[in-house]
Amino acid sequence: MATAADTFERKEKKYLITTGQCAAIKAGLAAHMRLDDYGATRIDSLYLDTDDRSLICRSLEKPLYKEKLRIRSYGAFSEADTVFVEIKKKFKGIVYKRRVRMSAEGARHYASGMSYEEAQGAFPVPGSTTSAELAPGKIQIAREIDAFFRRYEPLKPSMLISCMREAWCPLEGHEDDCVDRITFDEDICYVDLMDESSAMRLPVTAPDQIVMEIKCAGGYPTWLASLLSSVGAYPRSFSKYGNAYKRVLAGKGAVQVRKSDSGKVSVYRVPTKKERAAFANDTLLGPSKGYEIENSLRLVS
């Protein structure tokens, strides 16, 4: 059957904070939470998308429902022997994750069209048994992933996003605070896998920026709300894959940039085929479809 580590259903709020804010938040967390047993860990996520990257385009439009498919490794993807093939869905602010564990070679074959059962049999997960990975709950998750492949086929590697992560978990006796985990991601970089001319690892955020994510089952406890307010940390939308995609567009000159009096920069991307049909007379999407990005993100230099 699927375990709690295979499925997630929770609220996830992101914060773009400075290194100074991060230090203050960690100091305040110490009475309620601790760094988990893994310490600082590199996480690589390989996102799959259509040829025209319709999945990330739709995600950036902030629809009521959106979904992504990625292959995640804990450690460098190129050196991983075990990975997770994961669907991430978001509906009305609630994040749902469903994933299966596979060997790296098995995941490659699975993403290339081999069935989940065949891939697990031919390329078993190190340290596990094929029967364990073919339990009914895991087969059910695999069927959901299969359906994703069919909805958007053909899919191909789009972006490899990497970061260094520290994850904090509740101290013993503080589990009732409803906070499952708080993660701090820094050194967030991407490789554009659809650009065959470059294998460069490029930054998504500035050196002094950290993405904090609070994962919880309910509302924040009073102590956490007070801590965030005291350091001036407020939630904001932030997608690593989405911001990497915006950087790719900016690098290709495929955007229109306007600076408002408020100090924000509006970035307008090239529309998809469907959008071009709806806005036949526009070369770029209108302001109502723009994406606001604060200057500190330095998306456009």
C-alpha positions as CSV (number, residue, x, y, z in Angstrom):
1,M,0.0,0.0,0.0
2,A,1.0,3.6,-0.4
3,T,2.6,5.1,2.7
4,A,2.4,8.6,4.2
5,A,5.7,9.4,2.5
6,D,4.1,8.6,-0.9
7,T,1.1,10.9,-0.5
8,F,0.8,14.5,0.8
9,E,-2.2,16.8,1.3
10,R,-1.5,20.1,3.0
11,K,-1.2,23.8,2.7
12,E,2.1,25.2,1.5
13,K,3.0,28.8,1.7
14,K,6.2,30.3,0.3
15,Y,8.2,33.3,1.4
16,L,11.1,35.0,-0.4
17,I,13.3,36.2,2.4
18,T,16.8,37.6,2.9
19,T,19.7,35.9,4.6
20,G,19.2,38.2,7.6
21,Q,15.5,37.4,7.9
22,C,16.4,33.7,7.6
23,A,18.8,33.8,10.5
24,A,16.2,35.6,12.7
25,I,13.5,33.1,11.8
26,K,15.7,30.1,12.6
27,A,16.6,31.6,15.9
28,G,12.9,31.9,16.7
29,L,12.2,28.4,15.6
30,A,14.6,26.8,17.9
31,A,12.2,26.6,20.8
32,H,9.6,24.7,18.8
33,M,11.4,23.0,15.9
34,R,14.8,21.4,15.0
35,L,16.8,20.7,11.9
36,D,15.8,17.3,10.6
37,D,18.3,14.4,10.5
38,Y,19.4,15.0,6.9
39,G,20.8,18.5,7.5
40,A,21.6,20.5,4.4
41,T,20.6,18.4,1.4
42,R,20.9,19.0,-2.3
43,I,17.6,18.5,-4.1
44,D,17.4,18.1,-7.9
45,S,14.0,18.2,-9.7
46,L,13.7,17.3,-13.4
47,Y,10.4,18.8,-14.7
48,L,8.7,17.2,-17.7
49,D,6.7,19.4,-20.1
50,T,5.3,19.6,-23.6
51,D,7.3,21.0,-26.5
52,D,5.8,24.4,-26.0
53,R,5.9,24.2,-22.2
54,S,2.2,24.5,-21.9
55,L,2.2,23.1,-18.4
56,I,4.3,25.8,-16.9
57,C,2.6,28.5,-19.0
58,R,-0.8,27.4,-17.5
59,S,0.7,27.2,-14.0
60,L,1.9,30.8,-14.2
61,E,-1.7,31.9,-15.1
62,K,-2.6,30.9,-11.5
63,P,-5.6,28.7,-12.5
64,L,-7.9,27.2,-9.8
65,Y,-6.4,23.8,-10.6
66,K,-2.9,23.1,-11.9
67,E,-0.5,20.1,-12.0
68,K,3.1,19.3,-12.7
69,L,5.2,16.2,-13.2
70,R,8.7,15.9,-12.0
71,I,11.4,13.4,-11.2
72,R,13.1,14.3,-7.9
73,S,16.4,13.1,-6.4
74,Y,17.9,13.8,-3.0
75,G,21.5,14.5,-4.0
76,A,22.8,15.2,-7.5
77,F,20.4,13.8,-10.2
78,S,23.4,12.6,-12.3
79,E,24.7,10.5,-9.3
80,A,21.3,9.3,-7.9
81,D,20.5,5.6,-7.9
82,T,17.0,6.2,-6.4
83,V,14.5,8.9,-7.4
84,F,10.9,9.8,-7.0
85,V,8.5,10.2,-9.9
86,E,6.0,12.7,-8.5
87,I,2.8,14.5,-9.5
88,K,2.2,17.8,-7.8
89,K,-1.3,19.2,-7.9
90,K,-2.8,22.3,-6.4
91,F,-6.5,23.0,-6.0
92,K,-8.0,25.9,-4.1
93,G,-4.8,26.5,-2.2
94,I,-4.3,22.8,-1.1
95,V,-1.3,21.0,-2.4
96,Y,-1.5,17.3,-3.2
97,K,1.5,15.2,-4.0
98,R,1.6,11.6,-5.2
99,R,4.8,9.8,-5.9
100,V,6.4,6.5,-6.5
101,R,10.0,5.5,-5.8
102,M,12.1,4.1,-8.6
103,S,15.7,3.5,-9.6
104,A,17.1,6.3,-11.7
105,E,17.3,4.0,-14.7
106,G,13.8,2.7,-14.1
107,A,12.4,6.2,-14.0
108,R,14.1,7.1,-17.3
109,H,12.5,4.1,-19.0
110,Y,9.2,4.8,-17.4
111,A,9.2,8.4,-18.6
112,S,10.1,7.1,-22.1
113,G,7.1,4.8,-22.4
114,M,7.9,1.6,-20.5
115,S,5.1,0.5,-18.1
116,Y,5.6,1.1,-14.4
117,E,5.5,-2.6,-13.7
118,E,8.1,-3.4,-16.4
119,A,10.4,-0.6,-15.3
120,Q,10.3,-1.8,-11.7
121,G,11.0,-5.4,-12.8
122,A,13.8,-4.6,-15.1
123,F,15.4,-1.9,-13.0
124,P,14.6,-2.5,-9.3
125,V,15.0,0.0,-6.6
126,P,18.3,-0.5,-4.8
127,G,17.7,-2.0,-1.3
128,S,14.0,-2.8,-2.0
129,T,12.1,-5.6,-3.6
130,T,10.0,-5.5,-6.7
131,S,6.9,-6.8,-4.8
132,A,7.2,-3.9,-2.3
133,E,7.2,-1.3,-5.1
134,L,4.3,-3.1,-6.8
135,A,2.0,-2.9,-3.8
136,P,-1.7,-2.0,-4.6
137,G,-1.4,1.6,-3.3
138,K,1.8,2.3,-5.3
139,I,0.2,0.8,-8.5
140,Q,-2.7,3.2,-8.0
141,I,-0.3,6.2,-7.9
142,A,1.4,4.8,-11.0
143,R,-1.9,4.7,-12.8
144,E,-2.4,8.4,-11.9
145,I,1.0,9.2,-13.3
146,D,0.1,7.1,-16.4
147,A,-3.0,9.2,-16.9
148,F,-0.9,12.4,-16.7
149,F,1.4,11.1,-19.4
150,R,-1.6,10.4,-21.6
151,R,-3.1,13.8,-21.1
152,Y,-0.1,15.7,-22.2
153,E,1.9,13.3,-24.4
154,P,4.5,13.6,-25.6
155,L,6.3,15.0,-22.6
156,K,10.1,15.7,-22.6
157,P,12.6,16.9,-20.0
158,S,12.2,20.7,-19.7
159,M,14.2,22.0,-16.7
160,L,16.5,20.7,-14.1
161,I,16.0,22.7,-10.9
162,S,18.5,22.3,-8.0
163,C,18.8,23.9,-4.6
164,M,20.3,23.3,-1.2
165,R,17.6,22.7,1.4
166,E,17.4,22.7,5.1
167,A,14.2,21.2,6.5
168,W,13.0,21.8,10.1
169,C,10.5,19.5,11.9
170,P,8.7,19.8,15.2
171,L,10.4,19.1,18.5
172,E,9.0,16.3,20.5
173,G,5.9,17.5,22.2
174,H,5.2,20.3,19.7
175,E,3.5,18.1,17.0
176,D,0.1,19.6,17.8
177,D,1.3,23.0,16.4
178,C,0.0,21.8,13.0
179,V,3.3,22.7,11.3
180,D,4.6,19.6,9.5
181,R,7.9,21.1,8.1
182,I,9.5,24.4,7.3
183,T,12.1,24.3,4.5
184,F,14.8,26.8,3.5
185,D,16.0,26.6,-0.1
186,E,19.1,28.6,-1.3
187,D,21.5,28.4,-4.2
188,I,18.5,27.8,-6.5
189,C,19.7,27.2,-10.0
190,Y,18.3,25.8,-13.3
191,V,19.5,24.1,-16.5
192,D,17.4,24.6,-19.5
193,L,17.1,21.1,-20.9
194,M,15.3,22.3,-24.1
195,D,18.3,24.4,-25.1
196,E,20.8,22.0,-26.7
197,S,23.3,24.8,-27.1
198,S,23.9,25.2,-23.4
199,A,24.3,23.1,-20.3
200,M,24.9,26.1,-18.0
201,R,23.7,26.0,-14.4
202,L,22.1,29.5,-14.0
203,P,20.7,31.2,-10.9
204,V,17.0,31.6,-10.3
205,T,17.3,33.8,-7.2
206,A,19.9,36.4,-6.1
207,P,22.7,35.3,-3.8
208,D,21.1,36.8,-0.7
209,Q,17.6,35.4,-1.3
210,I,16.2,32.3,0.3
211,V,12.8,30.6,-0.4
212,M,11.2,29.5,2.8
213,E,8.2,27.2,2.6
214,I,5.8,26.4,5.5
215,K,4.0,23.1,5.1
216,C,1.1,22.7,7.5
217,A,-2.2,20.9,8.0
218,G,-4.1,23.9,9.3
219,G,-3.6,27.5,10.5
220,Y,-0.4,28.8,11.9
221,P,0.2,28.6,15.7
222,T,0.4,32.0,17.4
223,W,4.1,31.8,18.0
224,L,4.9,31.3,14.3
225,A,2.6,34.1,13.2
226,S,4.2,36.4,15.6
227,L,7.7,35.4,14.6
228,L,7.0,36.0,10.9
229,S,5.4,39.3,11.6
230,S,8.4,40.4,13.7
231,V,10.9,39.9,10.9
232,G,8.6,41.3,8.2
233,A,8.1,38.0,6.3
234,Y,5.0,37.7,4.3
235,P,3.8,35.0,1.9
236,R,4.1,35.4,-1.8
237,S,3.7,33.2,-4.9
238,F,7.0,31.7,-6.0
239,S,7.6,28.8,-8.4
240,K,11.2,27.7,-9.0
241,Y,10.3,26.2,-12.3
242,G,8.1,29.2,-13.2
243,N,10.8,31.7,-12.4
244,A,13.4,29.8,-14.3
245,Y,11.1,29.8,-17.3
246,K,10.7,33.5,-17.0
247,R,14.4,33.9,-17.0
248,V,14.7,31.8,-20.1
249,L,12.2,34.0,-21.9
250,A,13.9,37.2,-20.7
251,G,17.3,35.8,-22.0
252,K,15.7,35.2,-25.4
253,G,14.2,38.7,-25.5
254,A,10.7,37.0,-25.6
255,V,9.2,39.4,-23.1
256,Q,8.1,43.0,-22.9
257,V,9.1,44.8,-19.7
258,R,7.4,47.8,-18.1
259,K,8.4,49.4,-14.9
260,S,5.6,51.0,-12.9
261,D,5.7,53.9,-10.4
262,S,5.4,51.4,-7.6
263,G,8.9,50.0,-8.4
264,K,7.6,46.7,-9.8
265,V,8.4,45.2,-13.1
266,S,5.8,43.6,-15.3
267,V,7.0,40.8,-17.6
268,Y,4.8,39.7,-20.4
269,R,5.6,36.4,-22.0
270,V,5.0,35.2,-25.5
271,P,1.5,33.6,-25.6
272,T,0.8,29.9,-26.3
273,K,-0.9,28.8,-29.5
274,K,-4.3,28.7,-27.8
275,E,-3.7,32.2,-26.5
276,R,-2.6,33.5,-29.9
277,A,-5.9,32.3,-31.3
278,A,-7.8,34.2,-28.7
279,F,-5.7,37.3,-29.0
280,A,-5.1,37.2,-32.7
281,N,-4.4,41.0,-33.0
282,D,-1.9,41.1,-30.1
283,T,1.7,40.3,-30.4
284,L,2.0,40.0,-26.7
285,L,-0.5,39.4,-23.9
286,G,-2.1,42.5,-22.5
287,P,-1.4,43.9,-19.0
288,S,-4.1,41.9,-17.4
289,K,-2.2,38.8,-18.2
290,G,1.2,40.1,-17.0
291,Y,3.2,38.8,-14.1
292,E,4.3,41.2,-11.4
293,I,7.8,40.6,-10.1
294,E,9.6,42.8,-7.6
295,N,12.8,44.5,-8.6
296,S,14.7,42.6,-5.9
297,L,14.2,39.4,-7.9
298,R,16.4,40.9,-10.7
299,L,14.7,38.9,-13.4
300,V,15.6,41.4,-15.9
301,S,19.0,43.1,-15.5
